[in-house]
Amino acid sequence: MPVIWLIVIVLALAVAGFILGRTRAMQSAGGDSRHLHSLPTYYGSNVALKAVVPAMLLMVVWLVAQPFYVNGVVSGMIPDSAIADGSSRGLVLAEVRRAADGLDNAVAQGAISEEFARNARADFTDVTTRLKEAGQIVTTQITQPVLRAAQEYRVINATGNMIMSGVVILVALLGVFWGLRETNKDFRARNVVEKSVMALLIAAASIAVLTTVGIVLSLIFNTIEFFRLYPASEFFGSLTWAPSFGGGSELGVLPLLWGTFYISLVALIVAVPIGLFAAVYLSEYASKPVRSFAKPMLEVLAGIPTIVYGLFALLTIGPMLLSVFGPDGTGWMGGQRAVITAGLAMGIMLIPFVSSLSDDIINAVPQAMRDGSYGLGATKSETIKQVILPAALPGIVGAVLLATSRAIGETMIVVLGAGAAARLSLNPFEAMTTVTAKIVSQLTGDSDFASPEALVAFALGMTLFIMTLGLNVFALYIVRKYREQYD
């Protein structure tokens, strides 16, 4: 049974339990809700919670634990002879999972029959051909051990899903009966429901932390797999980026890091002064009608999709710069894709991040500080320079670093405006690329995940994660250091 239908059934049981719990509570009170400890709604909610929460929790745990069990069983079916030189058992398991998914999709499309997907043994070459004809991603020729392991993978998964469906529905039914058995006029339903809701709120607040941990772990495992195939010393020490699936790849990250920092620097040179000046004007000089019109218009820039900025860079900024700095001008710029093209477009995109946050931070400076400065005879500009901006400095630094993180993670503007060349150069009129753009290019198409050229995307992602984490730690240090001075 698909997971979505299982969730629908559990929710239907919860709704039925809510109605039954409310009805039973009223019956126990003789039809007079004044004799109940809690409102009738609490009794129904108690039954619904006991039906939904244990069943959903069991389903989540099952869905997390089942892949580990299935991988362990299937891994034992793969002989050592099926693992090629330079590969590993984990990469072969990835191919097994991809083949199993391909068989599932091909069966769903009607390209092959379920009988063929389960029993094809000898003619595994025909299976590869059929999967490719069905539009499934098959990066290598499926070998007989991989095919048999994929078939067993499908069987175990299907059996596990069937058992899970039955057990989850049974737990939901038991929860309904448990809640109904508790329901009587003296049961403190409100206390139980409020404690349960508090526990659910704590669990919801923990999702962000758990999601971050899951992302980091997925990056770490695949990064370790990459460094088993490609030396870390060459990844961090090589000055050349030249991936080649035919062999002889050079996967030095330094040109990509330089392109990331260079384009981000150009963007910040554009965004920070304009955004900060705009924030000072809106908070200190603009009248209320001007502010009510200008600030929303400025923040509209934050809602424009980045692909639009990329097209703007490619079709407007690039040709304009080429006409000024190209062959007909100074001759510095050889093409419309360049660091300065992407940097200008990205800087325009970042202006609302800096201006809006800085404006809110400047407005949060206590009015008493302004009044004290004016009382000592300072002018408006002196008050802004010597009182307001120093007091708002921690928040402004945070806004700038937030914009920096946004610039480092940008992809579409770089792809369309800066090109795809990985090089170390100080010339802003040359094409360069960034880490995020290369992550996309390395995982686009039918990549062979047994090769370092595909796994390098995870190493790049881990490098980018560490960079942004360090940036956030530095921002926290700056904010804490200067906040103590003005609190």
Residue, then its C-alpha position, 0 to 999 in steps of 0.5 A: m500500500p502506498v504511504i499516502w493511502l496509509i496516512v489517509i486511512v490513519l487520519a480517517l480512523a482518527v476522525a472516527g475516533f474523535i466523533l466516537g470519543r465525543t459521543r461516548a463522553m456525552q453518553s457517560a454524562g447522561g447527555d449533560s456536558r456540565h457533568l464532564h471534567s473537560l469539554p467534549t472536544y477534549y475527549g474526542s481529541n484524546v482518542a484521535l491523538k492516541a490513534v494518530v501519534p503512535a501509528m505515525l511514529l511507528m510508520v516513521v521509525w519503520l520507514v527509517a529502519q527498513p532501508f538499513y535492514v534491506n541494504g544489509v540483506v541485499s549486501g550479503m548477496i553481492p559477491d566480492s567478484a562483482i565489485a570492480d576495482g576502484s569501486s566499493r560495496g556501497l557504490v554497487l548497492a547504489e546501482v542495485r537500488r537504482a536498478a530496483d527503482g527502474l524495475d518498479n517504474a518500468v512495471a508501473q509504466g507497463a513497459i515490462s510485466e511484474e513476472f518478468a521483473r521478478n523472474a528475469r535471470a539469465d538474459f540480464t542484458d535484455v533487462t538493461t535494454r528494456l529499462k533504457e527503452a522505458g526511460q529509466i536511468v541505467t548508468t552501466q550495464i546491469t550485471q547478473p549479481v546486480l539484477r538478482a540483488a535488485q529483484e530481491y531488494r524489490v521483494i523484501n521492500a514490498t513485503g516490508n511495506m505490506i507488513m508495515s501497512g497492517v501493523v500501522i493500521l492495527v496500532a491506530l485501531l488499538g489507539v482508538f479502543w484505548g482512548l474510548r476505554e479511557t473515556n468517562k465523565d471523570f477522565r481528565a481529558r483536557n490535561v492529557v490532551e494539553k500535555s500531548v500537544m506540548a510534546l508534539l510542539i517540542a517534536a515539531a521544534s526538533i525537526a529543524v535540528l534533526t533535518t540539519v543532522g540528516i543533511v550533514l550525515s548524508l554529505i559526510f558519508n558520500t564525501i568519505e566515499f569520494f575520498r576513498l576513490y580520490p586523494a583529499s590532498e589533490f582535491f584541496g591542493s590541485l589548481t586544476w578542475a578537469p573532470s573526465f569520465g574517461g579517466g585522468s580527472e583533476l578535481g582541484v577545488l581551489p579554482l571553484l572556491w576562488g570563483t565563488f569568493y570572487i563573484s560574491l565579493v563583486a556582488l557585495i561591493v554592489a549590494v552593501p553600500i546601496g543597501l545600507f544607504a537605502a536603509v539609512y535614508l528610509s529609516e532616518y530621512a524619508s517621510k512616511p508616504v515615501r517610506s510606505f511606497a519605497k520600502p515595499m517596492l525595494e523588497v519586491l526585488a527579493g521576490i523575483p526568481t533568480i532565473v530572471y536575474g540570470l536572464f537579465a545578466l545574460l541579455t542586458i548586463g552582459p551585452m551592455l558591459l561588452s559594448v563598453f569593455g569589449p573589443d569595440g571599447t577597451g578590449w578587456m572583456g572577451g565575452q558577455r559572460a564574466v565575473i562582473t556580469a554575474g556579480l552585478a546581477m547578484g548584487i542587485m538581487l542582494i540589495p533588499f536583503v541588506s536594506s530591509l534587514s538594516d532598516d529594521i535594525i536601525n529602527a530598533v535603536p532606542q529613540a532615547m539615544r537619538d534624543g540624547s545625541y540631539g540634546l548634546g547639539a549633534t546634527k542628524s548626520e553626526t547622530i547617524k554616524q556616531v550613535i545610530l550606526p555603531a549601535a546597530l552595527p551587530g545587526i548590520v553585520g548580521a545582515v551583510l553576512l546573511a547576504t554573503s551566505r545567499a551569494i555563496g549559494e547562488t547558482m542560476i545567476v552564475v550559470l547564465g552570467a559567469g559561464a562555466a570556466a574554472r580558473l584562477s584569475l584576478n581579471p573580473f572580465e573573464a568567465m569563471t564558475t562557482v562551487t554550486a554551479k559545478i555541483v549541478s553540472q556534475l549531477t546532471g544527466d546519467s552520471d555513474f555514481a561509482s565514479p569520483e566525477a559524480l561523488v565529487a558533488f558531495a565533497l563540494g557540498m560539504t566544503l560549501f557547508i563548512m564555509t557557510l558554517g564558519l561564516n555564521v560562527f564569525a557573524l555570531y562572534i561579531v554580534r556578541k562582541y559589539r552587542e555587549q558594548y551597547d546593551 
